[in-house]
Amino acid sequence: MYIFKKLTCLCTLLFVSALVNCAPTPNENVRTAELQRRSARYPSVDQRLFNINGKTQYFAGTNTWWLGHLFSNDDVDLALSQIAATGYKVTRVWAFGTTNNPATETNVYFQTLNSSGQHFNYNTRNGIARLDYALAAAEQRGIKLILPLLNNFDALGGINTYTTVYGGTHQQFYTNAAAQAAYKKYIKFIVQRYKSSTAIFSWELCNEPRCSGCSPDIIYNWAKDTSAYIKQLDKNHMVSLGDEGWLTATSAASVPNYEQSYAYTGYEGVDFERNLAIPTLDYGTVHPYPNQWGYNYTWGSTWIEQHNVLGKAAGKPVIMEEYAVPDGEDRVGIMGAWQATIVNKTSLAGDMVWQFGTALPSGANPFDNYAVYYGSGEYGVLGTAHAKAMSGKNGKASPLVATG
């Protein structure tokens, strides 16, 4: 009996000691509490998935580049209500809008760049108030917005609006000191205005940045510097690059089914794998457009699986942030196959169709021939049913499971 009591006491001491040694330190408790508090308000990374509204989950979403450029509140409200009804969690909205000549501008715009300087547009009819309304309306409906701050292309405030004023070529924009100073001033204007908004999913450096024919060092260094700048301004929200997922010969060697062709050459000056390792970029983005790049549609699933492999290696989430097939093609068959790949063969955290279409009350028509219209048969499959399928993965949405 005495021996039994000694053993019992010893085991008790060892058990208590283990509890003490395994218990979180006060600092760890504070950090955990802070992460939980922040995740409940702001979307955040949870290993290879995202915590949205306090829940780690996969998601489906869409693109509505035009949401902050609509003149009508009713249009914004209808679109967001339909997006929420679909089961979408996230939509992507242009937070750029630059003109060089406001006197002739007919669109909503947020900034003027010309010989008179850099000016922000506070006009309630066609200025930043339109983006204000979009964020407020999204917050009311629990929809999160990805906000790109620049466009690689000419529409609505692209890199061209900076080079027109500050000189140089498109490729030189990324290293042009005057252009970068103006861009950072715009970033500061937008980020400080909305950094407390719970409607924001993330900031995005650029819609599809490219530096054709450049060394990938150019965009890498630009992305590293610019993302760090945003993190200094806003510690609440995530940051992404917004690229299409281009690979170089070096990074492509890390993925299955690599081929020596356009998407794998680094020609566009982007190295997805290297950029994903930048600490101040929280996740990776992919935009497959096989029909525009010289590939067949089935290659889209290859591109998806390859970026899943790279995301797994980096330990970061990846979103297929745009994907589309033009009207007139078998969109349910083609895009449905890509969606099946995402749901069944990868742990991509989310995907977002380009783009959402609907009949807006004002009659505005900002849609292209890639739009999938709310209420159509295609939308029922590619929108509503797919959102449900992505939500269905959330029974297994532990970040420890999201490793495929």
C-alpha positions, 0 to 999 in steps of 0.5 A: 500500500505504501508503495502504491501511495508513493507511485500515485503521488509520483504520477500525480506530480509528473502529471501536474508537471506536464500540465504546467510545462505544456500550458501556454505562457501568458504571452502565448495566451495574449497572442492567441486571444488577439488572433481570435479577436482580430479573426472575428473582425478581419479575415486572416490566414489560417495555414492554407485556408482563411478565417472569415467571420471567425470560421476557418473555411473554404469559399467560393466568390466572384468578381464585380470590378464595377461595384465601386464605379456604379452611380446608383445605390440601387444597383450596388444593393441588388448585386450584393444581395444576389451575391449573398443569396448565391452563397458567395463569401468574397467578391473582387472590386476595383479600388483604383480609378485614375484619370489624366483629364477630369474635364472629359471623364465620364466614369467614376474616378478616385484620383487625377494625375496630370501636370497640375499634380495629384488630386483625390476626387471627393465628389459625392456623385462620381468620386470616392463616395461611390466606393464608400457606399460599396464597402458599407453595403457589403459590410451590411451583407457580410460580403468581403471585398478584395480591393486591387489598387492598380491596373496593369491594363489601361482601363480605369486607372492603369499603369499608363495613367502614371507613365503619362505623367511621370514618364518612362515605359510600362516596364519602367513604372516599377522602378520609376521613383516619381511614379512609385511615390505617387502610387504610394500616396494613392495607396495611403489615401485608400488604405487609411480611409478603409483600414478599419473596415471589416468588409475588406478581405485584402488589399491587392497590389495590382490587377495582373501585374506584368513586366513583359521581357523583364527579369522577375527581380523587377516585380519581386522587388516592387512587390516586396517593397509595396506590400511591406509599405501597406503592412506598415499602414494597416496591420489588420488586413491581408495583402496579395499581389494579384498576379496570374500565376506565371512561372519561370523555368526554375519554378516550373521544375517544381511542379508536375506536368511542366512543359516548356511553353509560354506560361512557364518561361517567365516572359511576363516578368512574374515568378509565382513561387518566388513571390509567394515566399515574400513574408508581407504577401499573405497568399497567392493568386491564380488567373487561368485563361487558357484560350487567351494563352494558347492552351486548350481548356483541359490545361486549366486543371493542370494549372490549378493543380500545379499551383496547389502544389506550390501553395502546399510547398510554401505553406500558404493559401492560394485562390483561383481569383479569376477564371472564365470562358467566353459566352457561346462555349460550353461553359458549364462543361469547361468551367465545371471541370475546373471547379471539380478539380478544385473541390476534389483534387486540391486544397485551394482555399477559394475560387472566384468566377469572372464575372458576376452579371445581372440586370441592374435597375438603372440599366447600367451594363458594365459586363463583358462576354465572360459574365455569368448571369444571375438566375441563368441555368449556367449560374445555377451550376457554376454559381449557386451549386459550386458555392454549396460544394465549396461550403460542403468542404468545410466539414473538413476545413481544419488547416491540418486537413488542408494539405492536399 
